[in-house]
Amino acid sequence: MTQRVNPKVEPERVIELEEVVLEGMDISGHWNRMFEQRVIWDYDVDAMDRIIDLDGGESFGWCYQCAQCVAVCPVDHVGSYGPRKLVRWVQTGMDLFTSPELWLCTTCANCLRVCPKEVNLMEVMPAVRKEAVMAGHVPAELQDVFEKTARYGNPLGKNPKRRHAWTKGLEVEVPLISDLGRKVEVLWWVSDYPAYHPRGIDASRALARVLHRLGVDFAILGPEERHDGDSMLRAGEEGLFEMLAEHNIEVLNRYEFDVLLTTDPHAYNAFLHEYPKRGGTYNVVHYSRFLADRIDELGLTEEISQKITFHDPCYLGRHNGEYDAPRELISALPGAELVEMWRIRENGYCCGGGGGGMWLDGHAADHQRMRLSEKRVLEAVETGADTLCVVCPYEVSRFEDAVKSTNNDGRLQVLDIAELLAQAMGLPTD
């Protein structure tokens, strides 16, 4: 036996055997030698400290690497991601503030649902993104959306004066509340894609017909409405969100209404959780719940002989707990069969549009095998469904594109629940 002494360690602590035989087996080798305790505090912690020192970034340092988040992270299913991985990458030197990884999180909240330490990327990522935005480290496609939204009040860069142009030629009246000059039962917050995108317009016209058939006293804001700002806030543009929220609250507070009806789950989230902090408190209802509470009044008489599967929007489901209303409506459609995908409700998959992801597909393409929307469409096809039903305006366009890119056009159609209800009510579906 030879004893070798590390000058930094007391000799009595060091025992090194050149030859070791255990139960007849030679286990000699450098790996069996006992040295001083491995130094684990020599890491540069500046990158981690910079994050956890942010307002909202504190929980990033709570991760203890159990990796439960990775199994449910939708981005990891098409690439390599998850809070556990982000923490480890930062620990070993990655600068999250300038890394492309910063923009891949969709703030879907599935990681937070399973995290035993409550590491909250719904707060961490916007906090880091805010710093990145101020430093100019923003993907070009997202910066373009920020600029369009600031200039036009919507991320599509459309003329705000034409925000209610979708109502032209509609056989039912969709009044502007400014023209009515009175209180209404329902003020419908239409949102951007339902007002400007061709497929969003289809769903808006269907919903207008449904509301009219129900006899609802409703109106819209039209040109006075701007983007709700929720996605801008999650993408780190807090200043833009504040500007939008200030405008929208000022407009809403001019009018009297009982219910603020939202089409977009992201707007629903903003009005529930962000606007009240700034003086905008309203009775907010998502249109799926509003209609589900009136199923008996809808007059669903026409057969919808389809197998229908449903995608849970992250900001309606996990963020705000509404899973049942869309399923109640689908189940009420005459002749329809609801077939569920394997990831639903609390563990529902993400379409990829949240947290600014709606405008980051180009950026994500460099870091993922496929878009999240494509992954979800493949899961929908596996059910044998004829129709993928959605209740979020981001999803119609995202999933229709994904149906085409996965070569499933002609096999799976994407419809908003309002379109399905209009069909079952025998209403026009132009």
Stockholm file with secondary structure:
# STOCKHOLM 1.0

chainA/1-430         MTQRVNPKVEPERVIELEEVVLEGMDISGHWNRMFEQRVIWDYDVDAMDRIIDLDGGESFGWCYQCAQCVAVCPVDHVGSYGPRKLVRWVQTGMDLFTSPELWLCTTCANCLRVCPKEVNLMEVMPAVRKEAVMAGHVPAELQDVFEKTARYGNPLGKNPKRRHAWTKGLEVEVPLISDLGRKVEVLWWVSDYPAYHPRGIDASRALARVLHRLGVDFAILGPEERHDGDSMLRAGEEGLFEMLAEHNIEVLNRYEFDVLLTTDPHAYNAFLHEYPKRGGTYNVVHYSRFLADRIDELGLTEEISQKITFHDPCYLGRHNGEYDAPRELISALPGAELVEMWRIRENGYCCGGGGGGMWLDGHAADHQRMRLSEKRVLEAVETGADTLCVVCPYEVSRFEDAVKSTNNDGRLQVLDIAELLAQAMGLPTD
#=GR chainA/1-430 SS CCCCCCTTSCGGGCBCCSCCEETTEECCSGGGCBCSCCCCSCSCCHHHHHHHTSTTTGGGGGCCCCCHHHHHCTTGGGSSCCHHHHHHHHHTTCCTTTCGGGGTCCCCCHHHHHCTTCCCHHHHHHHHHHHHHHHTCCCHHHHHHHHHHHHHSSTTCCCGGGTTGGGTTCSSCCCBHHHHCSCEEEEEECCHHHHHSHHHHHHHHHHHHHHHHHTCCEEECGGGCCCCCHHHHHTTCHHHHHHHHHHHHHHHTTSCEEEEEESCHHHHHIIIIIGGGGTCCCCEEEHHHHHHTTHHHHCCCSCCCCEEEECCCTTTTTTTCCCHHHHHHHHHSTTCEECCCSSCGGGCCCCSCGGGGGGCHHHHHTTCSSCHHHHHHHHHHHTTCSEEEECSHHHHHHHHHHHHHTTCTTTCEEEEHHHHHHHHTTCCCC
#=GC SS_cons         CCCCCCTTSCGGGCBCCSCCEETTEECCSGGGCBCSCCCCSCSCCHHHHHHHTSTTTGGGGGCCCCCHHHHHCTTGGGSSCCHHHHHHHHHTTCCTTTCGGGGTCCCCCHHHHHCTTCCCHHHHHHHHHHHHHHHTCCCHHHHHHHHHHHHHSSTTCCCGGGTTGGGTTCSSCCCBHHHHCSCEEEEEECCHHHHHSHHHHHHHHHHHHHHHHHTCCEEECGGGCCCCCHHHHHTTCHHHHHHHHHHHHHHHTTSCEEEEEESCHHHHHIIIIIGGGGTCCCCEEEHHHHHHTTHHHHCCCSCCCCEEEECCCTTTTTTTCCCHHHHHHHHHSTTCEECCCSSCGGGCCCCSCGGGGGGCHHHHHTTCSSCHHHHHHHHHHHTTCSEEEECSHHHHHHHHHHHHHTTCTTTCEEEEHHHHHHHHTTCCCC
//
